[in-house]
Amino acid sequence: MKLETPKNVSRIARGVMRHFAQIGFSSLSEFSPTSGLRVDIITIGISDEIWIVECKSGQSDFKSDKKWQNYIDWCDRYFWAVDSTFPIDILPSDTGVIIADAYDASFLREAPLNKLSAARRKKITKSIARSACNRLLTHTDPKI
């Protein structure tokens, strides 16, 4: 059963992914880096850094997220993406912040760099590639 994504979260994710595309990053939404985890956005940057972005529609959405710390082990940088009305001061100061709407995004606070090990980077990159290929296949041939 697929969980419904709140419309505001979908709009925020769209704006973030549009912005990333403009700056040369490749993104995938609704990605599972390992069993039991699902991130809103994972992206690979020009320097092959892997970033994870969690999109939050409001304070209650943020406070109900009990898994976000588990995502940090799967990326070089971790960001929150929120809209302009979100109370930024409740977000952990050791994470990045992106302000977004449905059309674009901007970085409010850079995330600290926590380099992945070579083995983890290889594993996650291959997993991103497989997921992207499988999605493209089902898009081009929905009967598969």
Rosetta silent file (secondary structure, phi, psi, omega in degrees, C-alpha in Angstrom):
SEQUENCE: MKLETPKNVSRIARGVMRHFAQIGFSSLSEFSPTSGLRVDIITIGISDEIWIVECKSGQSDFKSDKKWQNYIDWCDRYFWAVDSTFPIDILPSDTGVIIADAYDASFLREAPLNKLSAARRKKITKSIARSACNRLLTHTDPKI
SCORE:     score description
SCORE:     0.000 S_00000001
   1 L     0.000  128.503  179.889    0.000    0.000    0.000 S_00000001
   2 L   -87.216  133.346  177.068    1.432    3.377   -0.997 S_00000001
   3 L   -76.523  143.781  177.321    1.265    6.176    1.533 S_00000001
   4 L   -78.918  134.025  176.615   -0.277    9.428    0.379 S_00000001
   5 L   -94.251  127.332  177.506    2.089   12.362    0.258 S_00000001
   6 L   -55.930  144.227 -176.509    0.562   15.654    1.423 S_00000001
   7 H   -56.961  -39.143 -179.279    0.187   18.077   -1.489 S_00000001
   8 H   -64.175  -38.049  177.551    2.427   20.675    0.127 S_00000001
   9 H   -64.061  -42.013  178.157    5.229   18.094    0.498 S_00000001
  10 H   -61.619  -40.313  178.813    4.862   17.164   -3.184 S_00000001
  11 H   -66.163  -43.356  178.748    5.097   20.835   -4.174 S_00000001
  12 H   -61.783  -46.672  179.849    8.177   21.365   -2.024 S_00000001
  13 H   -59.957  -41.533  178.895    9.844   18.249   -3.477 S_00000001
  14 H   -60.764  -46.516  179.753    9.060   19.430   -7.001 S_00000001
  15 H   -63.590  -40.172  178.324   10.648   22.835   -6.392 S_00000001
  16 H   -63.951  -47.340 -178.380   13.745   21.288   -4.812 S_00000001
  17 H   -66.177  -34.615  174.645   14.221   18.825   -7.659 S_00000001
  18 H   -62.617  -45.127  179.805   13.734   21.602  -10.231 S_00000001
  19 H   -62.615  -45.612  179.072   16.385   23.674   -8.484 S_00000001
  20 H   -58.900  -41.690  178.166   18.776   20.735   -8.305 S_00000001
  21 H   -60.599  -38.411  179.926   18.315   20.102  -12.044 S_00000001
  22 H   -66.152  -28.196 -178.669   19.192   23.746  -12.738 S_00000001
  23 L  -102.074   12.968  172.641   22.474   23.417  -10.831 S_00000001
  24 L    88.256   16.336  177.401   23.452   20.105  -12.445 S_00000001
  25 L   -95.642  150.870  175.565   22.306   17.630   -9.798 S_00000001
  26 E  -109.471  128.250 -173.014   20.382   14.433  -10.586 S_00000001
  27 E  -123.579  155.204  175.675   17.541   13.614   -8.191 S_00000001
  28 E  -137.583  131.655  178.892   15.217   10.768   -7.391 S_00000001
  29 E   -95.936  160.678  175.436   12.160   11.080   -5.178 S_00000001
  30 E    50.873   59.059 -175.396   10.699    8.481   -2.812 S_00000001
  31 E  -109.603  140.715  178.751   13.898    6.452   -2.611 S_00000001
  32 L  -107.719  104.031 -179.440   14.683    3.634   -0.190 S_00000001
  33 L   -70.224  -25.350  177.799   18.399    3.568    0.708 S_00000001
  34 L  -161.005  165.169 -178.289   17.885    0.422    2.797 S_00000001
  35 L   -55.382  131.140  177.559   15.041   -1.704    4.096 S_00000001
  36 L    90.604   -5.231  178.512   12.687    0.256    6.349 S_00000001
  37 L  -121.167  145.087  174.196   13.763    3.723    5.204 S_00000001
  38 L  -145.002  117.920 -179.770   12.301    5.980    2.507 S_00000001
  39 E   -97.254  153.857  179.228   13.649    9.440    1.820 S_00000001
  40 E   -69.264  -45.989 -179.725   11.764   12.180    0.019 S_00000001
  41 E  -141.950  136.595  167.243   14.668   13.122   -2.276 S_00000001
  42 E  -124.412  140.102 -176.408   18.128   11.738   -2.892 S_00000001
  43 E  -139.820  147.855  176.077   20.410   13.592   -5.247 S_00000001
  44 E  -113.514  124.039 -177.403   23.863   13.166   -6.727 S_00000001
  45 L   -88.035  177.932 -178.342   25.815   16.360   -7.249 S_00000001
  46 L   -58.970  -37.662 -179.971   28.459   17.345   -9.753 S_00000001
  47 L   -89.886   17.140 -179.812   31.253   16.255   -7.395 S_00000001
  48 L    67.779   14.473  171.934   29.418   12.934   -6.772 S_00000001
  49 L   -68.165  143.645  177.160   28.291   14.029   -3.317 S_00000001
  50 E  -108.451  123.967 -179.992   25.088   12.325   -2.255 S_00000001
  51 E  -116.718  145.280  171.770   22.542   14.496   -0.500 S_00000001
  52 E  -116.136  137.571  179.209   19.275   13.531    1.157 S_00000001
  53 E  -126.915  125.343  173.704   16.449   16.020    1.487 S_00000001
  54 E  -104.783  126.941 -178.682   13.412   15.514    3.684 S_00000001
  55 E   -96.666  130.650 -178.435   10.444   17.729    2.820 S_00000001
  56 L  -124.008  132.821 -177.144    8.218   18.881    5.669 S_00000001
  57 L   -86.588  -17.186 -179.423    4.790   20.449    5.314 S_00000001
  58 L  -179.380 -179.969 -176.427    4.630   21.860    8.824 S_00000001
  59 H   -60.561  -43.164 -178.880    5.697   21.608   12.433 S_00000001
  60 H   -66.823  -35.074  176.597    3.591   18.516   13.195 S_00000001
  61 H   -62.618  -44.026  178.226    5.000   16.743   10.122 S_00000001
  62 H   -63.992  -48.879 -176.035    8.526   17.444   11.374 S_00000001
  63 H   -65.987  -24.968  179.846    7.814   16.410   14.972 S_00000001
  64 L   -84.408   -8.379 -179.200    6.228   13.120   13.895 S_00000001
  65 L   -80.987  107.059 -178.034    9.319   12.079   11.881 S_00000001
  66 L  -100.930   -3.185 -174.676   11.149    9.584   14.089 S_00000001
  67 L  -106.937   -7.022 -168.240   13.454    8.086   11.423 S_00000001
  68 H   -58.609  -33.570  179.953   15.293   11.070    9.992 S_00000001
  69 H   -62.651  -27.458  178.656   18.514   10.492   11.977 S_00000001
  70 H   -68.589  -21.514 -178.647   18.818    7.084   10.263 S_00000001
  71 H   -75.290  -25.450 -174.825   19.091    8.810    6.873 S_00000001
  72 H   -60.918  -30.991  178.293   22.310   10.631    7.756 S_00000001
  73 H   -69.935   -7.461 -175.729   24.338    7.420    7.387 S_00000001
  74 H  -112.464   14.221 -178.842   23.294    7.271    3.732 S_00000001
  75 L  -151.235  163.458  174.553   24.431   10.697    2.516 S_00000001
  76 L   -83.753  -31.151  179.251   27.263   13.229    2.502 S_00000001
  77 E  -141.798  143.813 -178.888   24.915   16.088    3.384 S_00000001
  78 E  -122.650  130.587 -177.800   21.430   16.149    4.925 S_00000001
  79 E  -127.419  153.157  165.085   18.848   18.875    4.316 S_00000001
  80 E  -103.579  141.461  171.693   15.318   19.785    5.309 S_00000001
  81 E  -119.643  127.123 -176.231   13.147   21.406    2.641 S_00000001
  82 E  -139.592  167.219  175.463   10.270   23.547    3.880 S_00000001
  83 L   -87.891  176.269 -173.010    8.100   26.372    2.644 S_00000001
  84 L   -68.621  -12.945 -179.977    8.566   30.006    3.612 S_00000001
  85 L   -95.015   -4.017 -176.184    6.053   29.802    6.485 S_00000001
  86 L   -70.204  139.627  177.636    7.793   26.942    8.314 S_00000001
  87 L   -76.124   90.445 -173.467    9.261   27.761   11.771 S_00000001
  88 H   -55.182  -33.336 -174.574   12.943   27.243   10.853 S_00000001
  89 H   -63.391  -14.229  178.461   14.168   27.535   14.454 S_00000001
  90 H   -85.976  -11.569 -179.682   12.789   24.059   15.306 S_00000001
  91 L   -79.037  141.445 -179.897   15.057   22.337   12.755 S_00000001
  92 L   -56.958  135.752 -175.231   18.337   20.876   14.078 S_00000001
  93 L   -71.571  -14.684  179.934   21.185   23.362   13.607 S_00000001
  94 L   -96.341   24.643  175.334   23.570   20.675   12.340 S_00000001
  95 L  -129.640  159.857  177.978   21.472   20.072    9.204 S_00000001
  96 E   -83.147  161.138  179.212   20.936   22.089    6.050 S_00000001
  97 E  -133.605  132.026  176.549   17.770   24.027    5.233 S_00000001
  98 E  -121.395  132.614  174.377   16.196   24.661    1.853 S_00000001
  99 E  -100.068  129.225 -174.449   13.221   26.981    1.331 S_00000001
 100 E  -142.878  156.552  166.470   11.052   25.830   -1.566 S_00000001
 101 L  -129.782 -165.926 -175.357    7.778   26.216   -3.373 S_00000001
 102 L   -70.639  -12.583 -171.094    6.447   24.256   -6.347 S_00000001
 103 L  -115.139  -22.062 -177.572    8.695   26.053   -8.823 S_00000001
 104 L  -164.927  178.540 -179.497   12.102   26.626   -7.255 S_00000001
 105 E  -152.172  162.631  174.205   14.160   26.499   -4.096 S_00000001
 106 E  -144.974  150.127 -179.950   17.010   28.293   -2.372 S_00000001
 107 E   -82.025  123.151  175.194   19.525   27.281    0.260 S_00000001
 108 E   -93.149  -38.274  179.985   18.983   28.983    3.593 S_00000001
 109 E  -145.236  127.194  178.084   21.629   26.992    5.478 S_00000001
 110 L   -69.995  144.551  176.969   24.308   24.713    4.080 S_00000001
 111 L   -86.972  144.502  176.068   24.512   21.206    5.517 S_00000001
 112 L   -66.521  151.528  179.916   27.772   20.021    7.058 S_00000001
 113 L   -88.116  124.543  174.326   29.798   17.535    5.044 S_00000001
 114 L  -129.000   88.775 -171.996   29.988   14.001    6.467 S_00000001
 115 L   -58.603  132.626  173.428   31.738   11.999    3.757 S_00000001
 116 L   -70.411  152.058  172.535   30.417    8.537    3.063 S_00000001
 117 L   -68.770  158.838 -179.242   32.867    5.650    3.049 S_00000001
 118 H   -60.007  -41.162 -179.459   33.858    4.417   -0.423 S_00000001
 119 H   -65.229  -44.127  179.117   31.972    1.144    0.078 S_00000001
 120 H   -65.393  -41.501  179.857   28.769    2.893    1.220 S_00000001
 121 H   -60.943  -43.925  179.935   29.023    5.420   -1.664 S_00000001
 122 H   -63.427  -44.933 -179.188   29.354    2.595   -4.193 S_00000001
 123 H   -61.507  -47.477 -176.668   26.406    0.705   -2.688 S_00000001
 124 H   -70.554  -37.552  178.898   24.080    3.700   -2.589 S_00000001
 125 H   -63.601  -43.430  177.661   25.079    4.911   -6.072 S_00000001
 126 H   -64.476  -37.916  179.120   24.341    1.487   -7.562 S_00000001
 127 H   -66.839  -40.316  176.498   21.031    1.374   -5.725 S_00000001
 128 H   -61.931  -45.544 -179.186   20.062    4.828   -7.042 S_00000001
 129 H   -61.679  -44.853  179.044   20.955    3.732  -10.588 S_00000001
 130 H   -62.613  -44.738  179.568   18.905    0.527  -10.335 S_00000001
 131 H   -61.489  -44.634 -179.590   15.900    2.389   -8.921 S_00000001
 132 H   -64.349  -42.340  178.538   16.057    5.049  -11.619 S_00000001
 133 H   -63.155  -44.481  179.830   16.355    2.436  -14.383 S_00000001
 134 H   -64.209  -38.572  177.116   13.427    0.426  -13.033 S_00000001
 135 H   -65.795  -41.618  179.226   11.250    3.533  -12.796 S_00000001
 136 H   -64.066  -40.200  178.862   12.107    4.525  -16.336 S_00000001
 137 H   -61.511  -46.049 -179.838   11.289    1.028  -17.558 S_00000001
 138 H   -69.112  -25.070  176.198    7.859    1.022  -15.923 S_00000001
 139 H   -73.454  -41.701 -177.587    7.247    4.508  -17.329 S_00000001
 140 H   -81.982  -25.290  177.860    8.145    3.487  -20.882 S_00000001
 141 L  -139.340   83.105 -173.938    6.476    0.057  -20.648 S_00000001
 142 L   -62.890  -14.282 -178.854    3.770    0.075  -17.946 S_00000001
 143 L   -82.854   -3.112  178.755    2.882   -3.586  -18.614 S_00000001
 144 L   -81.617    0.000    0.000    6.168   -4.826  -17.142 S_00000001
